[in-house]
């Protein structure tokens, strides 16, 4: 999550284990009362980037560029961005329509 306040920006993030996400999916809004998941999830954050300082603006954009590159690379285990064989986003899928069958 990106949080902006006046002239500063901070990025907050957390690693959510599959078991944790599964419990949330199973229990929904009753997660806190019905869940058996007992480990804590730690919310982390970057430093506060002050947008009035050109050097800190560059630092923030470098962090965002690295984050986007990592997500795009397929190395992250994030949904359809993750590069594994059964991921439909990383397979060539033939169209049911042949180019000759398309009508304009």
N, C-alpha and C positions, 0 to 999 in steps of 0.2 A: 504494500500500500504506500502510496506517495502522499505525504502530508505537507501541505503548504501553509505557512502562517506569516502574514505580512511580507517580509522580504527573505524568508528562509524556507528551505525544503529539507525534509528528513524522509528517508525510505525505511519502512518497517517491514520485517519479514519473519517467517517462522517455517521450520521444517515440520510438516504434519505427517506422522507415520500412517501407513495404510490402515492399521488397526483402529487408530483414532478416527479416521475418515469413515471407516466402516461402521463404527459405533454411532457416529453422527447420522449417517444415512439410515441406520436401523431404527434409531430412537427419535430422530427429529428434534423438536423443541423440548422433549422430555429427556434429552441426553444427560443432563446433570443428575437427574434422579434415578435413571435406569441403567446407566452405563457401568460396565465392569472395568473400563479402562482407567487405570489409576496413576499412570505416569503424567508428569507435568509437561506441558508444551511451553517452550520458552520463546517469548517474543523478543526479537532482536531488532537493532536499528543501526543505521549508518550515523556518521557524525551529522551535525546540523550544517547544511551548506547555506552560506549567506549570499544571496543573489546580487547584493550590491558590490561584492568583491569579484572582479573578473577571474582571478585565479580559482576561487571556489566554484564559480560557474563552470569553468573548464573541468574541474575535478568531478562535478556532478554529471556533466555530459559524458565524461569518460566512464564513469560507473554505469550510467544508463546504456551506453554503447556496448560495454562488456556484457551486461546483463542480456541485452537483446541478441548479441552474437551467441552467447551460451544457449539461450532458448532456441535459436534458429539452428544451431549446430546439430541437434538431435542427441546430444550427450546428456541433456537434462532428462530426468524421469518425470516429465510434465505432460500428462494426457497425450493428445495426438501429436505433440511436438517430439515425443520420445521416438528415436529411430530404432524400431525393432521390426522383425519380419511380418508380424500380424497387423501392424499399424497401416490402415488404409491410406493414410496421408503419404506414405513412403512407397506405395506400390503404383504401378501404371495400371490404370483401369480403362478397359476399352469401352468406348461409347456404344450404346445400343443403336445409335443412329450412324449410319455410314454417311460420309461426306456427300455421296451422290444422291442419297435419299432426302437430304435437307432441302426444303423449299423456302424460297425467300419471298 
